[in-house]
């Protein structure tokens, strides 16, 4: 059983049913969701990028044999008893191909590495045997540094 309490915060917004949940009728007071890592989503030539750095990386490599936002299956969905477990997927920012059309490099542009990314990166490299690089934009020089994930 949950006890409803009203809290009054310095901004004057009354909240009920826990923290950050506006009372009914106060939907106009909801805050916009901020990105987790202060990235700014951008759009360029109809392509949507998760960050300005990702867009810059695309502009540097757009003339190369590359695809953008390619999804890889890391583990298929499965069922145990009556519970179904969803598949695990990894969406790479950039996939580069050689002249024969074979994947030779996968790049993910990151400002900050997360634990989930580190786990998915290990599973990806083990399953596909393709090098996975993390590209980080150096804010001082404006140059991308690529390191193996």
C-alpha positions in Angstrom: 0.0 0.0 0.0 1.4 3.4 -1.1 0.7 6.5 1.0 0.1 9.6 -1.0 2.0 12.6 0.2 2.3 16.1 -1.2 5.7 17.7 -1.3 6.3 21.4 -1.9 9.6 22.1 -3.6 11.2 25.6 -3.8 9.9 26.1 -7.3 6.4 25.9 -6.0 5.5 22.7 -7.9 3.3 20.4 -5.9 4.1 16.7 -6.4 2.2 13.7 -5.4 2.9 9.9 -5.5 6.6 10.3 -5.1 9.3 12.5 -6.4 9.2 14.0 -9.9 5.6 12.9 -10.6 3.3 15.9 -11.2 -0.2 15.7 -9.7 -3.0 15.0 -12.1 -4.0 18.2 -13.9 -0.5 19.6 -13.7 0.8 17.9 -16.9 1.9 21.4 -18.2 4.5 21.4 -15.3 6.4 18.3 -16.5 10.1 18.9 -17.2 11.6 18.0 -20.5 13.9 15.0 -20.4 17.5 16.0 -20.5 20.0 13.7 -22.3 22.0 11.5 -20.1 25.4 12.7 -21.2 24.5 16.3 -22.4 24.6 15.3 -26.0 22.7 17.4 -28.5 20.8 15.4 -31.1 21.2 16.9 -34.6 19.9 16.3 -38.1 21.8 16.7 -41.4 20.6 15.7 -44.9 17.7 13.7 -43.5 20.0 11.7 -41.2 19.5 11.9 -37.4 22.6 11.9 -35.2 22.7 11.2 -31.5 25.4 13.9 -31.0 27.3 16.7 -32.7 30.4 14.5 -32.5 28.7 11.7 -34.4 27.6 14.1 -37.1 31.2 15.5 -37.4 32.5 11.9 -37.7 30.0 11.2 -40.4 31.0 14.3 -42.4 34.7 13.3 -42.2 34.0 9.8 -43.5 30.9 10.2 -45.7 32.9 9.6 -49.0 34.2 6.2 -47.7 32.5 2.8 -48.2 30.5 3.1 -45.0 27.0 2.5 -43.6 25.4 4.5 -40.8 23.4 3.0 -37.8 23.7 -0.7 -38.6 22.0 -3.1 -36.2 23.7 -6.4 -35.2 22.0 -9.3 -33.3 24.0 -10.3 -30.3 21.6 -12.8 -28.8 18.3 -14.1 -30.2 15.2 -14.0 -28.1 14.4 -17.2 -26.2 11.8 -18.7 -23.9 12.1 -20.5 -20.5 8.8 -21.8 -19.3 6.2 -19.1 -19.7 8.7 -16.2 -19.8 10.1 -14.9 -23.1 13.4 -13.0 -23.0 13.9 -10.3 -25.6 16.8 -10.4 -28.1 19.9 -8.3 -27.4 20.9 -6.0 -30.2 23.7 -3.6 -30.8 23.4 -0.6 -33.1 26.8 0.5 -34.4 27.2 4.1 -35.4 29.4 3.4 -38.5 30.3 0.2 -40.3 33.2 0.4 -42.9 33.5 -2.1 -45.8 36.5 -3.0 -47.9 36.4 -3.1 -51.8 35.0 -6.7 -51.7 32.1 -5.6 -49.5 33.4 -7.3 -46.4 33.0 -5.5 -43.1 36.5 -4.5 -41.9 35.8 -2.0 -39.1 33.0 -0.9 -36.8 33.1 2.5 -35.1 31.0 3.9 -32.3 31.4 7.6 -31.4 31.3 8.0 -27.6 31.6 10.8 -25.2 31.4 8.5 -22.3 31.5 4.7 -22.2 28.8 2.9 -20.3 28.8 -0.5 -18.6 26.1 -1.7 -21.0 28.2 -0.6 -24.0 31.3 -2.4 -22.7 29.4 -5.6 -22.3 27.8 -5.4 -25.7 31.2 -4.5 -27.3 32.7 -7.7 -25.9 29.8 -9.9 -27.1 29.9 -8.2 -30.5 33.7 -8.8 -31.0 33.4 -12.4 -29.8 30.4 -13.2 -32.1 31.4 -11.4 -35.2 35.2 -11.2 -35.0 35.2 -7.7 -36.4 37.3 -5.0 -34.7 35.2 -2.5 -32.8 36.6 1.0 -32.3 35.5 3.8 -30.0 36.0 7.2 -31.5 36.3 10.1 -29.1 36.4 13.7 -30.2 39.2 15.7 -28.5 37.6 19.0 -27.8 40.9 20.9 -27.7 42.2 19.7 -31.1 38.9 18.8 -32.8 40.5 15.4 -33.9 38.9 12.0 -33.3 41.0 9.5 -31.4 40.1 5.9 -32.2 40.8 3.1 -29.7 39.8 -0.6 -29.8 36.8 -1.2 -27.6 
